[in-house]
Amino acid sequence: MATLTIRNPDPQVKQALRDRAARHGVSMAEEARRVLQGSVDNPPLSFPAKNDEPDSLFSRMRRRVEKNGGGFNLEVPPRTDIAGECTKFWWLEEPETPDISE
């Protein structure tokens, strides 16, 4: 069996691993083995390259669009209204006030 030594782990990561091991009732070494095995069995979809843009929602959407040909085919509706005109809706009209001057 091989030995793996991890030097200078982040203290927060080490404490989180210790807490996680305690919750599962195993040693830190066993928990580390389980975490490593799980990450190998279920790798993330992709890792961004070091010089790539950060893996934000925008960058993931952009990669997906570029993979599918770089764009969308959207139908543009025809323009029917003349600029400056708008339709008045009945719920936006002011109610008529009754004439009480009689």
HELIX and SHEET records of a PDB file:
HELIX    1   1 PRO A   11  HIS A   24  1                                  14    
HELIX    2   2 MET A   28  ASP A   41  1                                  14    
HELIX    3   3 LEU A   57  LYS A   67  1                                  11    
END                                                                             
